[in-house]
Amino acid sequence: ATALTTTRYTVTNLSPATDYEFRISYVCTDNETYSATVSATTSCGDAVSLPYIQGFETVTTSTSSTNYDVMPSCWDYELIGSGSYTTGSYLPGVYYSSTYANTGNYSLRLAGKGYFTLPPIATTLDSVMLSMNCYITSAGYNIVVGVMDSTDFIPIDTVILSVSQHNPVEVSFAGY
């Protein structure tokens, strides 16, 4: 506990992408009273260093296949389309099923169309190789890998995937 004499206080030495809870206690005469708990999450902070590995096994412990909108820390998504493709079971999230996971039980699922955004990377992109395994259940869908530059998505490579099997994918960012 820190005694304050001002109305503002800056909390320091917090970890990036971490959930915190805060409470304020105040003393009036002989009674101590606590405020409601306030929750806050710190920003992602500095970019991740390489190699960066996300296997999705530590994102959630739920064994439900309906972990919609549960994403790894500092990841984001944007859905494309309209209607049912932007709600409910079409929302992306960590999916529990050993069938779709390359290893373990968890994978990142997108049932509609959209973009996944990974955390910023702390190196120049021309030295980056993205490796992942993709699994699709319907023909006609591809993976487009690219970068976000300001507000625009710039495609680097389009990967054609085989249906109902794990597709190892490597995309080089050399030359970007």
ZILIN-V196466 format. One record per run of one state. SS is the DSSP state (a for helix, b for strand, c for the rest). FROM is the first residue (numbers start at 1). TO is the last residue. Records with the same first field share a line. If there is no record, write none. Layout:
BEGIN
SS: FROM-TO ; FROM-TO
END
This chain:
BEGIN
c: 1-18 ; 23-24 ; 29-30 ; 35-37 ; 42-47 ; 49-67 ; 69-75 ; 81-82 ; 87-87 ; 91-92 ; 97-105 ; 110-112 ; 118-120 ; 122-124 ; 128-128 ; 137-141 ; 150-151 ; 161-162 ; 164-165 ; 173-176
b: 19-22 ; 25-28 ; 31-34 ; 38-41 ; 48-48 ; 68-68 ; 76-80 ; 93-96 ; 106-109 ; 113-117 ; 121-121 ; 129-136 ; 142-149 ; 152-160 ; 163-163 ; 166-172
a: 83-86 ; 88-90 ; 125-127
END
